[in-house]
Amino acid sequence: MNTTVSLSNEPIHVDSATAVYDFDKMFTAYIDTYFTSQYKDLVIICIGTDRSTGDALGPLIGHKLEKSLKRHDNVFVHGTLDQPVHAKNLDTSIDFIYKTYKSPFVIAIDACLGKLESVGRIRIGSGPLKPGAGVNKTLPSIGNMHITGIVNLGGFMEYIVLQNTRLHLVMKMADTIADGIQYSLWKYLKRIEKEQTMIN
């Protein structure tokens, strides 16, 4: 892991006309820096539940990514609308990932709550995600890098706030993140394939 590289972690607002482009650019920079040759499989774990509008960001992204990324041999998605990864099964999901995949590089995705001026912003960062922190739950950290979407205001009655989050905002964030990941990984894997062809 190259920790000397300075990467932008400026948040991307989902309402920006260039949100998908900006996300793709930043995501690609993180992948190029941290997904090094020591890792074999790329695992995207989308955390949340479809039983709460605000907390459905992860499963919606997983649902959007699952089909499109299936064609890649070393890319795997966990946490979908059909099979969500949430507080009750996060431990077993993490165990499964590290027992099943070869030297996995894990990208963790989750919704979070924040300040009023931050609602609608998407952040990418290196290192693990701490799910449940916004609702005062102690859950295991996960991820070599993470993506969070700030879906609503935090600090007061978090569960009710999540239940009353606008689906429109969550869907827009899910589209932006899923489209950005798909395009970035398509470019990345095509480049790797080309490099391997040139070597052979």
Residue pairs with C-beta under 8 A, 6 or more apart in sequence:
1 34
1 36
1 144
2 33
2 34
2 36
5 33
7 26
7 29
7 30
7 33
7 126
8 26
8 29
9 123
9 124
9 125
10 26
11 118
11 121
11 122
11 123
11 150
12 19
12 22
12 23
12 26
12 121
12 122
12 123
12 176
13 19
13 120
13 121
13 122
14 120
14 121
14 122
14 149
14 169
14 172
14 173
14 176
15 120
15 172
16 22
19 122
19 176
20 176
20 179
20 180
20 183
23 122
23 124
23 176
23 177
23 179
23 180
24 179
24 180
24 183
24 184
26 124
27 124
27 147
27 180
27 181
27 184
28 184
28 187
28 188
30 124
30 126
30 145
31 184
31 185
31 188
32 188
33 126
34 105
34 126
34 144
34 145
35 42
35 105
35 144
38 103
39 103
39 104
39 105
39 144
40 74
40 101
40 102
40 103
40 104
41 74
41 75
41 76
41 101
41 102
41 103
41 104
41 105
42 74
42 75
42 76
42 104
42 105
42 107
42 185
43 75
43 76
43 77
43 78
43 97
43 101
43 104
43 105
43 106
43 107
44 62
44 65
44 69
44 75
44 76
44 77
44 78
44 106
44 107
44 109
44 181
45 78
45 79
45 85
45 93
45 94
45 97
45 106
45 107
45 108
45 109
45 142
45 143
46 58
46 59
46 61
46 62
46 65
46 77
46 78
46 79
46 80
46 85
46 109
46 110
47 58
47 79
47 85
47 86
47 90
47 108
47 109
47 110
47 129
47 131
47 142
48 55
48 56
48 57
48 58
48 59
48 79
48 84
48 85
48 86
48 110
48 111
49 55
49 56
49 59
49 84
49 86
50 56
50 59
50 60
50 81
50 84
52 159
52 162
52 163
52 165
53 162
53 163
53 164
53 165
53 166
53 167
53 170
54 111
54 113
54 151
54 152
54 161
54 162
54 163
54 164
54 165
54 170
55 86
55 111
55 162
56 81
56 111
56 167
56 170
57 109
57 110
57 111
57 149
57 151
57 170
57 173
57 174
58 79
58 84
58 85
58 109
58 110
58 111
59 79
59 80
59 81
59 84
60 81
60 170
60 171
60 174
60 178
61 109
61 174
61 177
61 178
61 181
62 77
62 78
62 79
62 80
62 81
62 84
62 85
62 109
63 80
63 81
63 82
64 174
64 175
64 178
65 77
65 178
65 181
65 182
66 77
66 80
68 182
69 75
69 76
69 77
69 182
69 185
72 185
72 189
75 185
75 189
76 101
78 85
78 93
78 96
78 97
79 85
79 93
79 109
85 93
87 131
87 132
87 137
87 139
90 131
90 139
90 140
90 142
91 140
94 140
94 142
97 104
97 106
98 104
105 144
106 142
106 143
106 144
107 143
107 144
107 145
107 146
107 147
108 128
108 129
108 131
108 142
108 143
108 145
108 146
108 147
109 129
109 146
109 147
109 148
109 149
109 177
110 129
110 131
110 146
110 147
110 148
110 149
111 148
111 149
111 150
111 151
111 162
111 170
112 133
112 134
112 148
112 149
112 150
112 151
112 154
113 134
113 135
113 150
113 151
113 152
113 153
113 154
113 155
113 158
113 161
113 162
114 121
114 150
114 153
114 154
115 153
115 154
116 153
118 150
119 150
119 151
119 152
119 153
119 169
120 150
120 169
120 173
121 149
121 150
122 147
122 148
122 149
122 150
122 173
122 176
122 177
123 147
123 148
123 149
123 150
124 145
124 146
124 147
125 145
125 146
125 147
125 148
126 144
126 145
126 146
127 143
127 144
127 145
127 146
128 141
128 142
128 143
128 144
128 146
129 141
129 142
129 143
129 146
129 148
130 139
130 141
131 137
131 139
131 141
131 142
132 138
132 139
134 154
134 158
135 158
135 159
135 162
136 158
147 177
149 170
149 173
149 174
149 177
151 162
151 165
151 169
151 170
151 173
152 161
152 162
152 164
152 165
153 161
154 161
